[in-house]
Amino acid sequence: MCGIVGLHLRDPELHPCLGRLLTSMLAGVAERGPDSAGVAVYGDRRRCPEGYAAVSLLDAPPDLPVPGALVTEAGDTTVVAAPLPVEELLAAVTGARVVGAGTEVTIYKGTGRPLDLARTYDLADARGWQGLAHTRMATESQVTAEGCHPFSVGPDQCLVHNGSFANHASIRRELVAAGVAFDSENDSEVGARFVAARLAAGEDLDKALRALCERFDGFYTLLVTSADGFAVVRDAIACKPAVIAETPRWVAMASEFRALAELPGIDDARIWEPEPERVYAWQW
């Protein structure tokens, strides 16, 4: 079943409220995925100061060889930030499972009840300009932190998914043949790595997601975020629920309206259900 929420704050005055708003949205979809929850926060300088890069790790070793690092433990996730380029920081944390990296995003994954995990992640106090969250009801793989969304396989890129890809195994084989390595058996990771490969080749979010719709069979709603974009797309049948809302101060999406109901100015928002196979993308 799964639940998705995403929020981009256009108004800087709202940046201190990101964590509180995202926690409220997560509460609205907690019942859709009670076995695990993942969160991505963009611009949270508590965890990734200006001029730093950050990596989010599972199974982090006790002594990380990163001088001057800022280390945050959040349940199954360890966030390590240091004044290094992303590539150098990734090279320094070999031996741990990397579930996110970049200069803007910090990612948290874990198993358990979503709102309990939100407290573990200290989500309500997060500050920033963009965030997303996913609550999972596992259907195609084990209940593990590795299988939890979001999947972040490119710098500052995240993908969350509600639904199922029917032909993910064949596309996985194509990507593996092209040299792409995978961290889990989750079909959503295939979608994430497909999109990341297209973005790395120079496509924007709109074009990358149009290519995904052409190649992937199944039923799904996707939310994809990056350091300069926010995009939503549904499959041709569009049987998985989704709603988008937009005001001059923010753009948001969720699996159902109640997750949006407490956003400031929701009464004056433009609200709609995304059409099948139409990519809704915002670039900053």
Summary of the structure (lengths in Angstrom):
residues: 284
radius of gyration: 17.3
end to end distance: 30.8
largest distance: 50.9
contacts: 1053
relative contact order: 0.19
helix: 28%
strand: 32%
